[in-house]
Structures are given as C-alpha cells and as structure tokens.
Amino acid sequence: MKAREWIGVPEAWAAIEAAIAPLGTEEVAVESAAGRVLRAAVQADRDVPPFARSAMDGFAVHAADVRHATEDAQVDLRVIGESTPGLPFSGEVPPGSAVRIMTGAPLPADCDCVVPVEESSGFETPRVAIRAAAAPGKNVTPRGRERRAGDEILPPGRRLDAAGIGALALVGRARVTVGRRGRVAILSTGNELVALGGTVGPWQIRNSNGPMLAALAAPFAAATVALGIAGDTLDAIEAALRRGLESELLLVTGGVSMGVYDLVGAALERCGVRTHFERLALQPGKPTVFGTHPGGAVLALPGNPVSALTTFRLFGALALRRLEGESDSRPRWLECPAGFSWERRHAKWLFLPGVRIPSGGRVALAPYAGSGDLLAYAQADCQVVLPPDRKRVEPGEPVWVWPL
C-alpha cells in the first residue's frame, strides 16, 4: 500500500494490525485485572461444579419413590436430615426417605433427583408429602456439567470483564498473566490553541483535543503524557514529536491537511517515521496519518475536535488494544432502525452523531454543524455509521450504530 493512496476504514484497520505487534506481558493480582487483556489461557483446576448440586430448595429423594406422586396421590416420606451449601448430608438415604436440601448444596450420594419445596407439604414437619413426580436428574446439576478439570475457561486475547474476573476466582487463580499497556503521548498543534486555564484571545480557541484524547486513551494506556501545544513551525513540531516518540503511541492533532502550515507530515519525516497511510475515504477524518518507528507508532489526527474523536475511536483505540494483545480489537457496531431519511453525497465512510429514541427503539440524527461541533457530541449517545456503498436511508431501515 502506498502512503498517499486513499483507503477505506477496513484497509486502515488492516494496516494498523499488520504494523503493530503486542507488547510483553506482566502478572497482576486478579483483583487488579479488570479491563486488562489476558495473555495466557486459563484452565479449570477441578470439575465445575465439583459435586452434584441441587438447583432448587426442596427435598433430595429417590426418583423411584416418587414416580407416581400427584396432587391426588401424594407420597409420604420420612425426613432424615438436611444438606446445605458447605454442610452436606453424609449419611445413607434408604428408600422411603428424603433429605431437606437447599439450592447449591451437595446431593446426597444415594439420591438422584430433587423435588422443589413448592411441590411438597413444606419444610416444617418430620415427614413430607410429595405432590409431584420427579425423574432421575431432575433439578440436579451434575458434577462437571459446566467444565471438566483441565478444560479451557478463558482464552488468551480476551479483555477481562466482571464475569471473567469471577471465573478466575472460581478456578482459584489469584494472579493472572496480562498484556502490558503502552504509554501514550498527546501533542496538539496550532498557533490558535490556548491551554486550559489560559487567557483566550479573540481569535484563539481552547485546546479541547488534549484532554479529550487523554480521556479516550485512559482505559487502554499505562499512562498518558501531555506534551502540550506546539506552534506552527517545523522546528517546534519536530522537537515536540521527538519527545513523544519515547512513548509506545504518539497521538498528534492538527497540522495534517494540505495547508501551508500543515507541517506534521514533514516533521514526522524528519524524525524517521515511516508513513503507512495518510488519506482516508472518511468523513470526518480524511487527513489521518499512521506511521511507525523502531520504538512504537504515531497516529496524527485532524485538528477539528469531532474528527479527532472519531479517528481515535476508529484507529487509536485499535492501536492500543493491539499493543495489549487483544484478539478482537476492531470496533463493534450494532444495528438499529433509522428514525431519519438520508441520501449520499459522496463515496466515503460517514460518521454522524446520533441519539437513540427509547420509546420506538430507533436512532435519530442529532443536530450537527460539522466536524468542529464537539458540543453536538456532548448531547449524542452514539455515532451512526454509513459505509460508502450505502446510497440512501429511509425511516425504519436498519443502520449501524456505534455507542459513544
């Protein structure tokens, strides 16, 4: 692929995936592993469950004793004990007997099914009347039903959520191997920018991209390094870039279009960065640059805030997830009925701010004044994704939706 070719979003994903290799690994306590990417498969240390257990509160019985039980022909059994979680009944259960049993408790060895308490005369008396038949295995979870000892329960490349953390604890893993996270340096460029807290002149704007990108990168980064603002000179941008190249991923905003003062591309070339792509069939976000160097990667994003937001979500998050070793690192889009009509004006990937309408389950387009209108996104809850081959949208037709 030549850097100056116009490419689509999937081709840009493929270029990033081909250029970025995962970093190394580290071991962390399972209590600190939420949100991290697992880098070694985890196996069950024993059968799950490790014993046959009751799925109901009720009575453990012999199915043969209750096979004819009905509301009109109840079966009377002697209650000889109780099995509760952590305190199983360990004696014999002769025919004609029952054991009170609670949900999750071990099934007595002689019993083969459980009758729910709702189908009996209750827990209060030394004898119980069973009012419904139960076949062998009914209301019982057999030993090893969920996993056998040695079975893989979590594959490498999975980002650990709450269920994954619980699964690790279930199989006794106090520590786990996860992918190292990359450091992210963030540089904004432009003479018009003023740092947050500074005095804004009549022709200046505040640097919203820096704090926004730090917030976007934080869930995937070991640390974010704010490089501040570089003015529109080649020397100033180059000096700031060289500081940023010490991190595994450098994010730059501004200075990547076709203007006289769009100097980021030239400064990257001075720094020895190899450019993989620099023009995308994408709105917003056409002049996005991705490059690599021996120490890491660079993603130079347009300066308009919505363009920076969209291109980081598309490509910056992918790069950071690749560094962690996540196996499924591309964005995930949902389908939702459109609550609007639309007709294509150009053959690009188009991302627009949307608002999902709870009452009808549809998505509407949010009022939007273009790629400088970050405030529109503060009111939106998703982006509507329209690929180049989508010519028009009529109300009720499915469209892709990408939650913010």
Beta strands, then each sheet from edge to edge (+ up, - down):
strand 1: 6-7
strand 2: 25-29
strand 3: 42-43
strand 4: 53-54
strand 5: 58-61
strand 6: 75-83
strand 7: 97-101
strand 8: 113-116
strand 9: 127-130
strand 10: 140-141
strand 11: 152-154
strand 12: 175-179
strand 13: 183-189
strand 14: 193-194
strand 15: 205-206
strand 16: 223-230
strand 17: 249-253
strand 18: 274-277
strand 19: 279-280
strand 20: 282-283
strand 21: 289-293
strand 22: 296-301
strand 23: 334-337
strand 24: 342-343
strand 25: 349-357
strand 26: 362-365
strand 27: 382-386
strand 28: 392-393
strand 29: 398-403
sheet 1: 1+ 19+
sheet 2: 2+ 12-
sheet 3: 3+ 11-
sheet 4: 4+ 10-
sheet 5: 8+ 5- 7+ 6+ 9-
sheet 6: 16+ 13+ 17+ 22+ 21- 18+
sheet 7: 14+ 15+
sheet 8: 20+ 25+ 26-
sheet 9: 20+ 25+ 27- 29+ 23-
sheet 10: 24+ 28-
end
